[in-house]
Structure formats: C-alpha cells, structure tokens
C-alpha cells in the first residue's frame, strides 16, 4: 500500500495542474503514428532503380505494424531468390519532431542502421551514420503523378555528396474491390460438389497476384491454373511443406508439381521450419482469400472437404498475406 501512495500523489498533482493522466501520449506504448503524408506510401509499388548506369527492378509493399507505431516497407528485387531484400520500419519521434527509419537488409547486422530526418515540403531526408561517413536517403512525394522517389547519396571525407542510386516508385493498380465478384463469401464442399471448381474460380479471377500456401501440393489441375495465370501476367508465388512434397514423396508428384512451377518461372519455396507446414490458402490480388480444408492434391477430390472464398476482403487478405510472407521468407527455393 505504501508503494501505491506516491503514485496516487503523482496523479493528484497532475489533476491539480489540469493534466489528465488518461490523455494520449505523444511517444510511448499508447501512442499512434498517424501521418497522412507518410501514409501515402502504404500499399504495393513497383520500383525502377537507376544505379551506376543500369536499371534494376524491385518491388515494395508497405503496411502499418506494431500497433500502428511504424510503417513497414518490404523491398526486394524481382529475382528468385532475391539478390537484395530490405525491411524498413518508419516511425516518428514526437519529442524531437523527426522521422526515424530502422533499415535492415540482406547485408546483415553490421550494415543495419537508424536514420533520422525532418520533413521539408514534400521530402524527408534521412541521414544514416556509418563508420566510413554519412549516407542519405531522401524520400520525396510527387503529388502530380502520385508517386514517390528515393534519392540515395553517399558523402565523402570532404563533405561532398555523390549520387548512389535513384528509385522511382509507381503504385501497383489495386484490384480491390472487384465489383465482378460476389459481395458475400462463397462456399462449396467435396467430393460431391464443386469444391475444386471454386478454387479454380478464385485462381482464374486473379488480375495482379496469387500467393499460395500449401501442405500437399500435387494437383495437376491447380498447377495448370497457376501456370496459366502466370502466362497472362499475374505475379504467382508459392510456399509449401518441404517434407511432404520433397522428402516423403516416393511417386515424385510433389516434386513434379514444383518443377512445373519452376519451369514457368514461378517462385516456389519449401518450408521445413515446422513439424508440418499445414497452411492451405491462396491470397488473390491482395483482396480475396481462398481457404478451407482442401489440400492442393488430386487425392482431395475423394475426401470430405470444404472450401470458402472470402471475396473483397482486403483486411483479411492483408492478414493472410502477412502470414504468407513470414512463411515464404523462411522457405528455401525449390531445386531439382
């Protein structure tokens, strides 16, 4: 009780000063980083990087994380596996009125850094201090074309800046909501009804992206639908259980299915970090989610199964997509 009294006295003192102890705090666990300017980075982007006279294509996805304290940027190049990948957390320090960027990438812990910067007009210049000198990354919003630019510069011992790279970001057109799709979830069952047909309907609806998470992955019909989606320009990627599809696969049906994806230049990874990778879902266009008990295997056609597609559910899709990204990140690229 004695330990509580000083705290109660503190609350009384706050009240006497006209301060409400329940008021939101600027910095701390009850704070929320709401910034309409930086929020324009939220979503999916294509990046063209100009570096040393060449062009490299990357992708970026940005979403709020950690109770809306940070905007997380996930950048990677389009190669499989990626030659470069970065995760950046952008937050704000109200006490000093500056933005903060925690930069981590495939160069490892030695080269991770924290940059700080203040907004000037439509730009934020982040300064990262390294042992060999400062490095600058200036984020600039272009309201006319509704796109971002990131200008990367190093600084030599004399204080002169040298261009390192220039990233131009173009927003990926959203396919959500898709008014051609039902307004309510769609369900079906197997084997007596059209469960597999509903899965194929979801895959066939894709306009921009498909993210597949699977335990068993050997259905020729599903594989064919994914390959056809890739041919019409859809970004298709998959992560599946390693043991079931590559190590305990005497008939090679899992390996053959993964090989068919690889032949179509579809990034496929196997995840062996868990007793089993038992996920069974597909995220379509970051907007719709197909899930249920159905394994993506021919044998599922003989089982009692259920399938549901949650059409036009971007919040649910974002949750599944975050889970998919975590499992894909832990996976290893499939190789024959």
LOBASE-766916 format. One line per field, with one value per residue (C-alpha): residue in three letters; x, z, y; residue number from 1. Coordinates in nm, 2 decimals, decimal comma. Last residue first. Layout:
% residues N
r	c(ALA	...)
east	c(X	...)
up	c(Z	...)
north	c(Y	...)
k	c(NUM	...)
% end
This chain:
% residues 336
r	c(UNK	UNK	UNK	UNK	UNK	UNK	UNK	UNK	UNK	UNK	UNK	UNK	UNK	UNK	UNK	UNK	UNK	UNK	UNK	UNK	UNK	UNK	UNK	UNK	UNK	UNK	UNK	UNK	UNK	UNK	UNK	UNK	UNK	UNK	UNK	UNK	UNK	UNK	UNK	UNK	UNK	UNK	UNK	UNK	UNK	UNK	UNK	UNK	UNK	UNK	UNK	UNK	UNK	UNK	UNK	UNK	UNK	UNK	UNK	UNK	UNK	UNK	UNK	UNK	UNK	UNK	UNK	UNK	UNK	UNK	UNK	UNK	UNK	UNK	UNK	UNK	UNK	UNK	UNK	UNK	UNK	UNK	UNK	UNK	UNK	UNK	UNK	UNK	UNK	UNK	UNK	UNK	UNK	UNK	UNK	UNK	UNK	UNK	UNK	UNK	UNK	UNK	UNK	UNK	UNK	UNK	UNK	UNK	UNK	UNK	UNK	UNK	UNK	UNK	UNK	UNK	UNK	UNK	UNK	UNK	UNK	UNK	UNK	UNK	UNK	UNK	UNK	UNK	UNK	UNK	UNK	UNK	UNK	UNK	UNK	UNK	UNK	UNK	UNK	UNK	UNK	UNK	UNK	UNK	UNK	UNK	UNK	UNK	UNK	UNK	UNK	UNK	UNK	UNK	UNK	UNK	UNK	UNK	UNK	UNK	UNK	UNK	UNK	UNK	UNK	UNK	UNK	UNK	UNK	UNK	UNK	UNK	UNK	UNK	UNK	UNK	UNK	UNK	UNK	UNK	UNK	UNK	UNK	UNK	UNK	UNK	UNK	UNK	UNK	UNK	UNK	UNK	UNK	UNK	UNK	UNK	UNK	UNK	UNK	UNK	UNK	UNK	UNK	UNK	UNK	UNK	UNK	UNK	UNK	UNK	UNK	UNK	UNK	UNK	UNK	UNK	UNK	UNK	UNK	UNK	UNK	UNK	UNK	UNK	UNK	UNK	UNK	UNK	UNK	UNK	UNK	UNK	UNK	UNK	UNK	UNK	UNK	UNK	UNK	UNK	UNK	UNK	UNK	UNK	UNK	UNK	UNK	UNK	UNK	UNK	UNK	UNK	UNK	UNK	UNK	UNK	UNK	UNK	UNK	UNK	UNK	UNK	UNK	UNK	UNK	UNK	UNK	UNK	UNK	UNK	UNK	UNK	UNK	UNK	UNK	UNK	UNK	UNK	UNK	UNK	UNK	UNK	UNK	UNK	UNK	UNK	UNK	UNK	UNK	UNK	UNK	UNK	UNK	UNK	UNK	UNK	UNK	UNK	UNK	UNK	UNK	UNK	UNK	UNK	UNK	UNK	UNK	UNK	UNK	UNK	UNK	UNK	UNK	UNK	UNK	UNK	UNK	UNK	UNK	UNK	UNK	UNK	UNK	UNK	UNK	UNK	UNK	UNK	UNK	UNK	UNK	UNK	UNK	UNK	UNK	UNK)
east	c(1,55	1,56	1,29	1,39	1,42	1,15	1,17	1,08	0,79	0,65	0,66	0,53	0,23	0,14	0,15	-0,06	-0,32	-0,36	-0,37	-0,63	-0,85	-0,83	-0,88	-1,20	-1,34	-1,43	-1,38	-1,36	-1,45	-1,37	-1,47	-1,37	-1,50	-1,23	-1,20	-1,12	-0,86	-0,65	-0,56	-0,37	-0,40	-0,53	-0,89	-0,96	-1,06	-0,91	-0,95	-0,88	-0,96	-0,81	-0,43	-0,49	-0,58	-0,45	-0,45	-0,48	-0,39	-0,14	-0,02	0,36	0,43	0,66	0,77	1,08	1,07	0,93	0,97	0,98	0,83	0,90	0,71	0,94	0,71	0,97	0,99	0,61	0,63	0,92	0,70	0,43	0,69	0,84	0,50	0,41	0,75	0,60	0,81	0,73	0,85	1,13	1,02	0,65	0,57	0,90	0,92	0,56	0,47	0,54	0,41	0,45	0,24	0,26	-0,02	0,08	-0,14	0,12	0,15	-0,23	-0,19	0,09	-0,13	-0,43	-0,21	-0,07	-0,42	-0,53	-0,21	-0,28	0,05	0,09	0,02	0,07	0,01	0,05	-0,02	0,02	-0,15	-0,11	-0,23	-0,55	-0,66	-1,01	-0,89	-0,73	-1,05	-1,26	-1,01	-1,06	-1,44	-1,41	-1,21	-1,50	-1,77	-2,00	-2,00	-1,63	-1,63	-1,78	-1,85	-1,86	-1,88	-1,83	-2,06	-2,04	-1,98	-1,71	-1,74	-1,72	-1,36	-1,28	-0,99	-0,77	-0,54	-0,31	0,06	0,19	0,49	0,81	1,12	1,45	1,76	2,11	2,45	2,48	2,79	2,78	3,07	3,16	3,54	3,55	3,30	2,92	2,70	2,37	2,04	1,74	1,41	1,11	0,75	0,44	0,10	0,19	0,11	0,16	0,53	0,64	1,01	1,21	1,57	1,82	2,15	2,46	2,71	3,07	3,30	3,18	2,82	2,57	2,23	2,07	1,71	1,59	1,21	1,05	0,72	0,79	1,08	1,01	1,27	1,52	1,66	1,83	1,89	2,13	2,19	2,53	2,69	2,36	2,34	2,38	2,05	1,86	1,77	1,69	1,52	1,39	1,31	1,11	1,17	0,98	1,23	0,98	0,73	0,97	0,81	0,82	0,95	1,04	1,25	1,28	1,52	1,59	1,86	1,97	1,61	1,58	1,43	1,49	1,23	1,43	1,31	1,16	0,94	0,85	0,69	0,50	0,56	0,36	0,03	0,00	0,33	0,26	0,12	0,18	0,41	0,49	0,78	0,90	1,23	1,35	1,71	1,83	2,19	2,42	2,57	2,23	1,89	1,63	1,28	1,04	0,69	0,47	0,22	0,03	0,10	0,35	0,07	0,06	0,39	0,19	-0,13	0,07	-0,09	0,17	-0,02	0,09	-0,02	0,31	0,52	0,56	0,29	0,08	-0,30	-0,47	-0,56	-0,34	-0,54	-0,34	-0,50	-0,20	-0,41	-0,50	-0,14	-0,05	-0,33	-0,19	0,15	0,00	-0,16	0,18	0,35	0,07	0,10	0,43	0,29	0,00)
up	c(-5,85	-5,68	-5,47	-5,31	-4,94	-4,71	-4,40	-4,60	-4,76	-4,42	-4,30	-4,63	-4,61	-4,26	-4,38	-4,68	-4,46	-4,25	-4,56	-4,72	-4,41	-4,43	-4,81	-4,80	-5,15	-5,18	-4,90	-5,08	-4,89	-4,95	-4,75	-4,77	-4,75	-4,94	-5,29	-5,48	-5,21	-5,36	-5,66	-5,42	-5,33	-4,99	-4,92	-4,55	-4,61	-4,77	-5,06	-4,97	-5,18	-5,20	-5,21	-5,58	-5,47	-5,15	-5,16	-4,86	-4,71	-4,43	-4,27	-4,29	-4,08	-3,78	-3,85	-4,01	-4,32	-4,57	-4,94	-5,18	-5,52	-5,75	-6,08	-6,37	-6,57	-6,55	-6,17	-6,14	-6,33	-6,11	-5,80	-5,94	-6,03	-5,68	-5,52	-5,75	-5,71	-5,66	-5,35	-5,20	-4,84	-4,88	-5,14	-5,11	-4,76	-4,61	-4,75	-4,69	-4,95	-5,04	-5,36	-5,59	-5,88	-6,02	-6,29	-6,64	-6,85	-6,86	-6,48	-6,45	-6,70	-6,48	-6,17	-6,34	-6,46	-6,11	-5,97	-6,23	-6,19	-5,81	-5,63	-5,34	-5,00	-4,72	-4,91	-4,91	-5,24	-5,31	-5,64	-5,79	-6,04	-6,22	-6,04	-6,11	-6,26	-5,93	-5,74	-5,99	-5,98	-5,61	-5,66	-5,92	-5,66	-5,42	-5,68	-5,52	-5,42	-5,30	-5,17	-5,05	-5,16	-5,01	-5,15	-4,92	-4,98	-5,23	-5,52	-5,77	-6,08	-5,85	-5,77	-5,47	-5,49	-5,80	-5,69	-5,95	-5,84	-5,74	-5,93	-5,73	-5,88	-5,70	-5,77	-5,68	-5,54	-5,62	-5,45	-5,18	-5,09	-4,72	-4,77	-4,63	-4,88	-4,86	-5,01	-5,18	-5,23	-5,38	-5,32	-5,53	-5,46	-5,68	-5,71	-6,05	-5,95	-5,58	-5,61	-5,27	-5,20	-4,97	-4,94	-4,85	-4,72	-4,61	-4,36	-4,33	-4,32	-3,98	-4,09	-3,99	-4,17	-4,26	-4,37	-4,59	-4,58	-4,88	-4,98	-4,81	-4,57	-4,34	-4,07	-4,07	-3,88	-4,00	-3,80	-3,93	-4,04	-4,21	-3,95	-3,89	-4,24	-4,60	-4,67	-4,53	-4,22	-4,21	-3,90	-4,03	-3,79	-3,86	-3,66	-3,43	-3,14	-2,87	-3,13	-3,26	-3,57	-3,73	-4,05	-4,02	-4,31	-4,43	-4,71	-4,99	-5,25	-5,48	-5,45	-5,49	-5,73	-5,90	-5,88	-5,63	-5,28	-5,06	-4,75	-4,60	-4,25	-4,14	-3,77	-3,45	-3,59	-3,32	-3,42	-3,80	-4,07	-4,43	-4,72	-5,01	-5,24	-5,56	-5,74	-6,10	-6,17	-6,43	-6,52	-6,54	-6,20	-6,03	-6,16	-5,96	-6,11	-5,83	-5,85	-5,56	-5,32	-5,04	-4,79	-4,90	-4,90	-4,52	-4,49	-4,56	-4,38	-4,06	-3,77	-3,56	-3,25	-2,90	-2,61	-2,60	-2,59	-2,76	-2,79	-2,50	-2,52	-2,22	-1,94	-1,68	-1,74	-1,68	-1,52	-1,29	-0,99	-1,18	-1,24	-0,87	-0,77	-1,01	-0,86	-0,51	-0,62	-0,74	-0,41	-0,23	-0,42	-0,27	0,08	0,00)
north	c(-3,03	-2,70	-2,54	-2,20	-2,23	-2,11	-1,88	-1,57	-1,76	-1,84	-1,48	-1,35	-1,59	-1,47	-1,11	-1,20	-1,38	-1,06	-0,84	-1,07	-1,04	-0,66	-0,66	-0,88	-0,84	-1,21	-1,45	-1,78	-2,09	-2,46	-2,77	-3,13	-3,49	-3,67	-3,82	-3,50	-3,42	-3,71	-3,48	-3,25	-2,88	-2,98	-2,88	-2,79	-2,43	-2,12	-1,88	-1,52	-1,21	-0,86	-0,88	-0,98	-1,33	-1,48	-1,86	-2,09	-2,42	-2,39	-2,71	-2,65	-2,96	-3,01	-2,65	-2,49	-2,71	-2,46	-2,52	-2,23	-2,17	-1,87	-1,91	-1,91	-2,15	-2,43	-2,36	-2,41	-2,74	-2,84	-2,78	-3,01	-3,27	-3,25	-3,31	-3,60	-3,76	-4,10	-4,16	-3,82	-3,83	-3,58	-3,34	-3,26	-3,39	-3,29	-2,94	-2,81	-2,55	-2,18	-2,03	-1,73	-1,60	-1,24	-1,25	-1,16	-1,38	-1,66	-1,66	-1,72	-2,01	-2,16	-2,13	-2,30	-2,58	-2,64	-2,65	-2,91	-3,11	-3,14	-3,21	-2,96	-3,11	-2,86	-2,54	-2,16	-1,98	-1,61	-1,50	-1,15	-0,90	-0,99	-1,31	-1,43	-1,76	-1,86	-1,79	-1,99	-2,27	-2,29	-2,29	-2,57	-2,78	-2,76	-2,83	-3,08	-3,45	-3,47	-3,21	-2,89	-2,54	-2,19	-1,83	-1,53	-1,23	-0,94	-1,17	-1,08	-0,85	-0,55	-0,63	-0,42	-0,44	-0,48	-0,21	-0,06	-0,11	0,23	0,36	0,42	0,57	0,48	0,68	0,54	0,64	1,00	1,16	1,42	1,64	1,67	1,65	1,30	1,17	1,17	0,90	0,96	0,77	0,96	0,79	0,89	0,85	0,85	1,03	1,17	1,53	1,47	1,38	1,26	1,27	1,03	1,14	0,86	1,00	0,81	0,95	0,85	0,55	0,43	0,47	0,75	0,73	1,06	1,05	1,35	1,37	1,55	1,70	2,03	1,98	1,69	1,61	1,32	1,03	0,71	0,40	0,15	-0,21	-0,26	-0,48	-0,66	-0,82	-0,71	-0,87	-0,57	-0,38	0,00	0,15	0,48	0,77	1,08	1,39	1,62	1,58	1,47	1,35	1,08	0,93	0,58	0,42	0,05	-0,08	-0,44	-0,50	-0,76	-0,79	-1,07	-1,21	-1,59	-1,56	-1,22	-0,94	-0,73	-0,68	-0,41	-0,46	-0,12	-0,13	0,18	0,21	0,27	0,15	-0,12	-0,28	-0,27	-0,04	-0,17	-0,11	-0,34	-0,27	-0,43	-0,41	-0,36	-0,27	-0,02	0,04	0,34	0,30	0,27	0,36	0,17	0,12	0,03	-0,12	-0,04	-0,20	-0,03	0,24	0,51	0,78	0,71	0,91	1,23	1,15	1,08	0,88	0,72	0,60	0,65	0,43	0,24	0,55	0,89	1,16	1,04	1,01	1,17	0,93	1,11	1,43	1,74	2,04	2,10	1,99	1,68	1,60	1,65	1,42	1,15	1,19	1,16	0,83	0,71	0,81	0,62	0,29	0,18	0,23	0,00)
k	c(336	335	334	333	332	331	330	329	328	327	326	325	324	323	322	321	320	319	318	317	316	315	314	313	312	311	310	309	308	307	306	305	304	303	302	301	300	299	298	297	296	295	294	293	292	291	290	289	288	287	286	285	284	283	282	281	280	279	278	277	276	275	274	273	272	271	270	269	268	267	266	265	264	263	262	261	260	259	258	257	256	255	254	253	252	251	250	249	248	247	246	245	244	243	242	241	240	239	238	237	236	235	234	233	232	231	230	229	228	227	226	225	224	223	222	221	220	219	218	217	216	215	214	213	212	211	210	209	208	207	206	205	204	203	202	201	200	199	198	197	196	195	194	193	192	191	190	189	188	187	186	185	184	183	182	181	180	179	178	177	176	175	174	173	172	171	170	169	168	167	166	165	164	163	162	161	160	159	158	157	156	155	154	153	152	151	150	149	148	147	146	145	144	143	142	141	140	139	138	137	136	135	134	133	132	131	130	129	128	127	126	125	124	123	122	121	120	119	118	117	116	115	114	113	112	111	110	109	108	107	106	105	104	103	102	101	100	99	98	97	96	95	94	93	92	91	90	89	88	87	86	85	84	83	82	81	80	79	78	77	76	75	74	73	72	71	70	69	68	67	66	65	64	63	62	61	60	59	58	57	56	55	54	53	52	51	50	49	48	47	46	45	44	43	42	41	40	39	38	37	36	35	34	33	32	31	30	29	28	27	26	25	24	23	22	21	20	19	18	17	16	15	14	13	12	11	10	9	8	7	6	5	4	3	2	1)
% end
